[in-house]
Amino acid sequence: MNRITNHLEQIDLIGKLADLKNAHYQNALMVSALIEVLVEKGIITAQDIATMSSSLDAAFTPATPYPADPTP
């Protein structure tokens, strides 16, 4: 592979990463806004959110830890 192609691929990857970072920010902003509105309207409480977050975190956390990195 020549250097120009490699550099263009790196630039493309950086652009994709920037797009993902922006999408993540927008999604986090939307979730925060939804939570605030639901709490303000009395539909859910902050404790409901904390409880559900803990439950989901436990459900998606592997039961066994990842093996240690074998490389020194």
C-alpha positions in Angstrom: 0.0 0.0 0.0 1.4 3.4 -0.9 1.7 6.2 1.6 -1.0 8.4 -0.1 -3.6 5.7 0.2 -2.6 5.0 3.8 -2.9 8.7 4.7 -6.2 9.1 3.0 -7.5 6.1 4.9 -6.3 7.6 8.1 -8.1 10.9 7.3 -11.2 9.0 6.5 -11.0 7.2 9.8 -10.5 10.4 11.7 -13.5 11.9 10.0 -15.7 8.9 10.8 -14.5 9.1 14.4 -15.4 12.8 14.6 -18.9 12.0 13.2 -19.4 9.3 15.8 -18.3 11.6 18.6 -20.8 14.2 17.4 -23.6 11.6 17.2 -22.7 10.4 20.7 -23.0 14.0 22.0 -26.3 14.5 20.3 -27.7 11.2 21.7 -26.5 12.0 25.2 -28.0 15.5 25.0 -31.4 14.0 23.9 -31.4 11.4 26.6 -30.6 14.0 29.3 -33.4 16.3 28.0 -35.9 13.4 28.0 -35.0 12.5 31.6 -35.3 16.1 32.7 -38.7 16.5 31.2 -40.0 13.2 32.6 -38.7 14.1 36.1 -40.2 17.6 35.9 -43.6 16.2 34.8 -43.5 13.7 37.7 -43.6 10.7 35.4 -40.4 9.2 36.8 -38.1 10.1 39.7 -34.4 10.5 39.8 -34.3 7.3 41.9 -36.2 5.4 39.2 -33.4 6.4 36.7 -30.7 5.4 39.1 -32.3 2.1 39.9 -32.8 1.3 36.2 -29.3 2.4 35.3 -27.8 0.1 37.9 -30.0 -2.8 36.7 -29.0 -2.3 33.1 -25.3 -1.9 34.0 -25.4 -5.2 35.9 -27.2 -7.0 33.0 -24.7 -5.8 30.5 -21.6 -6.3 32.6 -19.8 -9.7 32.0 -20.1 -12.1 34.8 -16.4 -13.0 34.5 -13.8 -10.3 34.1 -11.8 -10.1 30.9 -8.5 -12.0 31.0 -5.5 -10.0 31.8 -3.5 -8.6 28.8 -0.9 -11.3 28.0 1.5 -8.8 26.5 4.0 -7.3 29.0 
